[in-house]
Amino acid sequence: MTAPAPDAADAAPGSVPAPDPGLERWRLILGSPAERHTGCLGPAAASRDSALEWLYGRDPEQDERGIRRAGDGPSPVTAVDWLDDVHRLFPRETIERLERDAVERYGIHEIVTDPAVLERVRPSPALLRAVLRTKHLMNPQVLRLARRLVEAVVRQLMARLTPEIRRSFTGTRSRRPSLVPHTRNFDFHATVRANLAHYQPEHRRLLIERPRFSSRTRPHLEQWQLILLVDQSGSMTGSVIHSAVTAAALWGLPGLRTHLVAFDTSVVDLTADVTDPVELLMRVQLGGGTDIARAVDYGAGLIDNPRRAIVVLVTDFYEGGDRYRLVRTVRQLVAQGSTVLGLAALDEDAAPAYDRDLAQEIADAGAHVGAMTPGMLAAFVAERLGR
């Protein structure tokens, strides 16, 4: 007699076979309508499905497409319960995505305004953006907790971006000879040329009697100003964060005067807080209208030496003020020798959404227009200063 297969022998009469992991994953993706094809979920996957349903069941498109059915009536699960569940059930990358979608896609503000949630949430750039958008809703206790989250994310950003930003200003090798015998300034090619008379063909060896060194030059930073004008409308949140971090990273460079100005329909000079990007971000008031022309006029008034000034305008170019005045001021700045850089995004993605017509007018007036990461901006500034 043939022995029964192990799974048949071990299965109790009437028991349900273990779900297939691959089919479970498809069931989690497609939702309950797919269950007749994939089979039922196991206990662990069912818990994950409940957490996903709590969040994505809010999407009105799901009903239209028949992919996922939300339960009837409000869910008894609170944001605190849900957050506990996702931290228990999902890997870190998934948790960060779920938290980001909860705040940015579905506007579940409890994630950043409920003290119990803030104590559990993992700091991330998405949550920092959410805090900046909702801090006006927070009472003092919640604001203190939110500030700790801001500090944690800013600390991460500073640690990652500061070396990249400052690397652009470490100096480049000059062709001028130097009398300082430092190993990092050793000029290999000049040394070979200067000692060719001492080459020993029989030993295939070059004796070096006169090593050559070249000097390193740093840009004359004391002659330059960098003026960052940052649009604080809601769509520019990521750029506001990275502008603050960039300004803080550039602040200590010898002789480079950095200004940071935020604007909507009014203009706020935040230069005094540049050394404390956390305090700076907590002062930012996102939203409202946009008067770019007023901000550029203010920036123009800060310039001491036009030919040693770089004006960086970080905005989506959706002008609520006088666009003709804006273009005229940019043209005047360029004519007097200032460098004007218009950035539709200053963040790690450099993926802008902006008014292309006005951006083109700014470019036609002589500005450089594009989108950059903080490291790319630092390299641009260093190249200008090194002329």
N, C-alpha and C positions, 0 to 999 in steps of 0.2 A: 504494500500500500504506500502511496506517495504521501510524504509528510506535508502538512499544510504550510503555506507561506507564513513567515513570522508575523506579518501584520495581521493576517487573518486569525492566527492562533491567539494573538494578544488582544484582539479587539473583543470587547464584551458584546453579547447579543444586543442588537438595536443601537449600538454606539455610532456616532457620526465620525467619519474619517477626518484625520487632521487636514486642515486647509492647505492648499498648495501655496507656497510663499509668493511665487510669481503671479498667480491669479489674485492673491490678496493685494498685491501692490496695484494691480489694475483696478481692483474694486475700490481701493482708497482714492485713486485718481478720478474714477468715473462716477463714484457715488452709488447710492442704493439702487438706481434703475438697472445697473449692470449686474446685480446680484444673481439674477436667474441664469446668467452665463458663467459667472466666476465662482458661484457657491458662497456660502456664508463665511463670515470672518471669525477668526479665533478670538479669544478674550483680549489679548494684547492689541491686536489690530482693531478690534471693536472700540477699544478705549481711544486709540489714535483717531479713528473715524469720528467719534463723538467730538473730540477737540477740533478737528478740521471742520465739522459741521457747524459748531458754535461760531466759527469765524466766517467761513466761506458760504454758509447757508444764508448769509445776509445779502449775497449778491443777487440783484433782481434778474440778471441774465441767466442764472441757473435754472429758474423756473421756465423761462422761455425756451431754453435749449434742452430741457429735460435731463440734464446731467446729474444734478444733485437736488434732492428735495429737503427743504428745511422743515423742521417740525412745526406744528401748529402752536401759535401763541408764543409769548416771550420765554426765552430759556431761563430756567431757575439758576443756571450756573453764572457766577459773578466773574468779573475780570480777574480777581485774585485766584479763584478756583481754577479758572482756565489757564492762568499763567503757571500755577503749580503743576497742572497736568502736562503742559507742553514741555516744561523743564524735566519732567520725569519720563516722558514718553519719546522724545525726539532728540537727535543729535544736535550739536551746537549750531551748525550751519542752518539747519531747518528752524531752530528756535529763533535765530536772528531774522530769518525771512518771515516767519509768522508774526513776530513782534512788529516788524516794519509794515507788513500789510495791515495789521490791526490798527496801527496809528495813521499811516499815510493813505491807505486805500479805503478804510471803513470808518475813519474818524472816531475810534474808540478812545476817547480822551482820558478815560479812567486809568489807562496804562501809565499816563504821566501826571495825573492829577490826584490819584488816590494814594495816600501815604503807604497803605499796606502793599500796594502793587509796586511802588517805587522802591521799597525796601528789598523786593525780590528780583526786580528787573535787571538784566545784564546791560551795562553801558554799551552803547553803539552809536555811530553817526546818525542813524535813522531816529533814535530816541532823542539825541541832542537836538535835531531839527524840530522834533515834536515839542520838546520843552520850550524852545524859543518861540514857537507858534502859540503855545497855550499858557505861558507863564503869567499872563495877565489874569488868568482864571484862578490862580493858586492863592491859597491863604498862606500866611507866613510860615506855618509848620511845613506845608507841602513844598514851599519855595526853598526852604533849607535843604530838604531831601533832594529836590531837583538840582540844586546847585552842586551837590556832591556828584551827581551824575554828570553834569556839565564839566566839572573839574576832571573827572576820570577820563572822559572822552578827549578833552583838550590835551590832557597829559599824553594820551596815546598819539594824538595827531602831532604834537610838538616833538615827541621822541622819534617819530617816523619821518617827518618832513624837514625838521631843522637841519640835519646833516646834509640832506640833498640840496636845500636852499643855500646853505653857506658854502657848499663845495664849489659853487660857481665863483666865489670871491676869494679863493685861496691863492690866486696869482698864477701867472703863466711865465714860462721861461723867456727871458730876453736874449737878444743876440749880443748884448754888451758883455765883455769879460768882467769877471769879478775876482777880487783878491781874497775873498772869503772861502777857504777850502772846506766846504760843506759837502758831504757825500751826495745829498739829494740834488746839488747844483753841478755835479760832475758832468762835463761836456765831453762825451765819448768821441764824437767826430773831430772836434777841434784838437783834442789830445792826440789822436792818431796822426793828424796832419802835422802837428808841431813836433812829433817825435819820430817821423819816418826815417830820419838820418841814423837812428839807432836800431834799425831793424836788422836782425841776425838771421840771414837765410838758412844757414846750416842748422840752426836750432828752431827755425820758424817761430821766432820769438821777437816781440817788440819791447825794448827797454824804455820805460817811461821815466824821463828825467824832469820833464816839465808838464805836470798835469794841468789841464785847463778846466776852469769853472766859469759858469755863466751866472749872471745875476737873475734874480726873480723880481718881477715887477708887480706891484699891486696897483689897481686903478686909483687915481687921485680922488678918493671918495669924498674928501672934505669939500670938493667943489660942486657937489651934486645934491639935488633934492629929489626925493621920490614922494609923489602925492597920490595916495590911493583914495579915489572917490567911489564909494560903494553904495549901490542901490539896495535899500532895505525893504523893498516890496516883497510880498510873500513868496513869489516865484524864485527869488534870489537867495533863499535861506542857505543853501550849500555854499554859495559864493561868499556870503557874509562870513560864515564860519572860517572858510579857508583864507579870506582876506585878513581876518583877525590874527590867525596863526602865522600867516606870511609876514605881516607887519611886525609881530613880536619876534620872529626869527631874524628879521633884517635890522631890528632896532639897535643891537649892540655893535654893528659894524663901524669901524673907525671913520668918522667924518661924514657918513651918509645920514642925512636928515630925512627921516621918514615921517610922513603925516598920514593919518587915517581919518577920513571924513565919511560919515553915513548920511544918507539923504532919502527923503520921500518928497513931500511938498515943502518941507523945511530942511535945513542943513544943520547937522550936529558934528562938531569937531571932537573926535574921540582920541586925539593924539596923546593926551595926558594919561590915558588908560592903556596905551599900547603894550606896556610891559606886563600887564595883567590881563591876558585875553579872556579869562573867565569873567572878570568884572566887566570887561568891555562887552562881551556877548550878553550878559545879564542886563545891560543898559539898552541894548538894541530893541527898538519897537518895530516889529515887522508889520507890513500892511500899509494901507493908506494909498494916496495918490503918488505921482512921480513927477518931479520937476527937475529934469536932468540939466536944463540950461542954467538954473540957479546954482546947482552944485558945481558945474564947470566954471561959472563966474567966480564962485567962492575960491575954488582951487587956483584959478588964475591970479587971484589977489594974494595968495601965499608965496608966489614965486619971487625969489630974490634975483637970480641970474637966469634969464630965459634960456640961454644956451647950455645951461647945466641943470635943466629941470626935466623930469619925466613925469607926465601926468597920466595916471592909469585910471580909466573910467570903467568900472565894473557894473554893467547894467544890461537889461534885456532890450533896451532902446525903444521901449514903448513910452513915448514922451507925452506927458500930460500938460507940459508947459509950452513954451514958445520954441518950436523946432527950428525956426529960421534964426532965432537968436543963438541957439545951441550951435548950429553949423557955422554961423559967423564967428563965434568965440573960438571954436576949434581952429578955424582957418587963421585967425589972428595969432593963436598960440603957435601954430606951425610956422607962420611967416616970421615970427620973432625968434625962431630957432629952438623952441621947446619940442620935445618928443611927446606925442600924444598916442596913447595906446588904448583902444576901445576893446574891452573883453566882454563877450556875451556870456561867458562862464569862466569862473576861476575855481576849479575844484579838481578832484582826482579823476573824474570821468571826462571833463571838458566836452560835455555834450549839451550844446546850447539850444534854447528855444527863444527866438528874438525877432524883432521887427527888421526884416532884411532891407526894406526900402530906406529907413533912416540910417541903418548901419552903412549902407552903400553911400549915402550922402556924406556921412562922417569920413568914410574912406576917401571919397573924392575931394574932401577938404584937406587931405594930407595926413590923416590919422592911420595908424596900423590897426586893423580890425581883425579879431579872431576869437579863439577860445584857448585857454591854457591851463595847465596844471601849475601849482605853486613852483615846482622845480623849473618848468619852462619859463615862467615869469622871471625868476631869479637869474636864469641864464641870459635872458633878453636884457635885463637891467645891467648885468655884469658886462655884457658885450658893449653896451652903450657907454658905460663908465670907462671902459678900457680903451676908447678911441684916442 
